[in-house]
Each structure stands twice: as C-alpha cells, then as structure tokens.
C-alpha cells in the first residue's frame, strides 16, 4: 500500500502543473474574451460567442488530441505537458469568460454612469471600477471551476502526461487489473481539492471585508 501511495504521489506535481497552468492561461485570456463578448460590435461579439459555445460543447480530451496530435505533428513542436496546458487552457478560457460575464452582469449600471459623469475613460473605468468588483464576485465560481478543472486534467494522461491518473493506471495494470489504485487516486484528488476550497473561501472573505470597509 505504501508503494502504491508513493507511486501516486509522483504524479501530483504534473497534476498541479497542468491544473494551475491551464487555469492561469484561462484567467488571463478570459478577460479580453469577455470584453469582446460584451461588445456592441458584432465583429467582436460574434467570434467570442462562437468560441465560447464551440469550446464548451466539445469534450476537453478532444481538444488535447487536436493540439497534441494535430498541431504537435509538425506544425508546432509541443511536449505532452505543453499541449495539456494549452488545451485545458483554451477550455478554461471559455468557462472563465462566462464566469466573468456573470460578474459584469451582477454590477449595477449606475457605477458605469457615475464613472462617465466623473470623466473617466472606459479603460480607467474597467481597470479601477469594474474589473476589481468582477473578480471579487467571481471568486466563488472560479474556485468551483478550479476544482472541476483539477478533476478534468485526468485526461492529460492520454497524451503522455505523467500525472496521478497515469500512475494509477500503471499500478492497476501491474496489479492484475486491481481497482484499488483508482480508489486511492480518487481520494488523492479529494485531498488536493480541499486546499483550493479553503483558500477560495479565505480570499472571498477577505475581498468581501475590504469591499464593506470601503
């Protein structure tokens, strides 16, 4: 049993690398995407809406295969880890853009009108007024998505990422098809998700307290 746990723990760094790497890509890329989605110009809003709908409608594993076996087959040289982060990052971008959009919708129009009356530019309004509040409102759903992303990264093992799931599969094959490695892997994923939830609650509480103080 100890050997099994040690083996699964070897996959934790790769699991966390793909999870937080993809989340970072999504968190950054989702903001310009949601701004395009909210634009009154059809030339901007239509492509953003199509991207979000298409990406969310296709399983993440399909995107990994497209990027790793498609782009990585001569067009762009990508390692399995790079392909996993990029593929899951594209998926994260679509989902986080919708989370950000919900944050924008939660804000009152009066704040935009007030900033306009004060002579603030749209960029300053976004930077100093809207974006901080959107991020504050988005923390809980972003944490929920991060936990979901942690679980979804199990598909990365299909393109060679040596994560927890790959080591669990190897242990199962070596043990004559035993399902015990997968049970321990499931427990390990639960353990990994707990700090994310705790941290998200702490950040949410701090942001709320700052907002009330202001």
N, C-alpha and C positions, 0 to 999 in steps of 0.2 A: 504493500500500500504506500509506503514511504517513497519507493522508487517511482510509483505512478504519480504521486503529488509533485515530486521533484521534476519529473518529465513535463507535466502540465505547466508548472511554473516557468519553465524555459520559454514557453510561448507567450507569457504575459507581456514582455517588452514589445514584441511585434504587434500584439493586440492593441496595446495602448498607443503605439506609434501610429498605426493606421487610423484608430478611432479619433485621436486628438488632431492628427494631421488633416484628416478629412473634415473634421469639424472646424478647424481653423480656416481651411480653404473656403468652406461654405459660409462661415460667419462674415468673412471679408467680402466675398463675391456677391453675397445675397443683398447687400445694401444697394449697390448700383442697379442690381436686377429689379429690386422692388421699386426703386425710383423710376425705372423705365416702365414697369408695370402700372404705376400710378400716373404716368404722363398722359396728358390730353392728346398728345400727338400719336396717331395710330401707327406711324412708322416706328415708334419706340415701344408702345404698349403691346402691339400685336405680337412681335417676336418674343417679348418677355413672357407673355401669356402662353404662347405656344411652347416655349422652352419648359416652363413650369409644368404644364399639363403633360407633355410628352415624357419628360424625365420621371415624373411621379407615376406615370402609367406603366412604366417598364420596370421589371424586377432589377435590383442592383446587380445581380450576378450577370445579367445580360450586358450591362454597361462595362463590367470588368472584362468580359470576354471580348467585347468590341474594341476596347482600348488596348488590352494586353496582346490579343491575337491579331487585331486589326492594325492599329497604329504601331504596335510594337513589332510588327513583322516586316520591318524595313523602312517604314515612313519615319518613325521616331523610335530610337532605341530606349526602351523603358525596362527597368527591373520590375519584378513582381511587386515589390513594395511601392515603387513609384506609381505603377499602374493602379494599385489598390487605393492609394491615397487620392489619386486623380479621379478615379472612377467614383469612389464613395464621396469625394469632394463635390463632384458635379451633382450627385443626388442630394447631398446636404444643402447645396446652394438653392435648389428648388424648394425644399421643405422650409429652410430658414427664411427664404424670401416671403413665403406665405405667413410665417410667424411674425416677421417684421411688418407685413401688411396689416395683420391684425392689430399690431401695436399702434400703427398710424391711425387706424380706424377708431381706436379707443380714445384718441386725443380729441379734445373739443376744437371746433373751428375757430373759436374765439381767440385761441392762442396765436393762430396764424394771422388773424385780423389785427390783433394787438401788435404783433411784431411788424406788420406792414405799416401800421399807424406810427410806429416809432422810427420808421425809415430804415429798418433792417433789410438787407438784401436776402434773397431766397437762400443763398448759400449760408449766410450767417444764421438765418432762422433755422435751417436744418441742423447746422453744427451746434449751436448753443441752446436752442429751444426744443426742437422736435426729437432729434436723434437721442439725446440722453434719456428722455422720457420713454421713447420707444424701446430702448434697450432695457430700461427698468421694468417696463410692463412685460417684456419678452423673456425675462429670466426664467420664470417657472416653465413655460412651454419649451424653451431651449434646453433646459435640464432634462425634461422628459424626452425630448428628441435625442439628446446625447446618450441617454441610457438605451434608447431604441437603436441608435447607431452602433453602440458597443456590441449589441447582440447581432446586428446585421453584418458586422465585419467578419463573422464566421465564414462568409462566402469567399473571403480572401484566400483561404486555404486551397481553393480550387485552382488558383493560378500560381501556387507555389509559395505563398507567404507562410512562414513557419510560426503560426500563431497557436493559441490554445487548442483550437479545433483540430489542427493538423496533428499535433502531438497526441491528442485523444484518439484520433483515427489510427495512428501508428500503434498506439498501445492496445487498441481493440483488435487490430489485425494480428499483433504479436501474441495476444492472449486468446487466440482461437475464436474471435468474434464476440468476446465478452462486452456487455454493455456498461460495465462498471466505470470505464474511463469517461464515458459520456455523462454519467451521473455526476461524477466529480467535476467534470468540466462545467456542467450546469451550475453546480454550487459555487464554483470559482467565479463564474460570470456574475452571480448574485453578489458575491463578496466585493467584486470590482465595482459594481454599480452603486453600492451603499455610500462610499465617499462622495460620489458625484451628487447624489441626492442631498446629503448633509451639507456639502459645500454650496449647492444651489440655494438651499433654504437660508444659509447664513448670509450669502450675498444678497438675496432677495430681502431679508430682514434689514440688512444694513442700508440698502438703497431706499427702502420704504421709510426708515427712520430719518435718513437725510432729506428725503422729499418732504416729510412732515415738518422737519426743523426749518426748512426754507419757507 
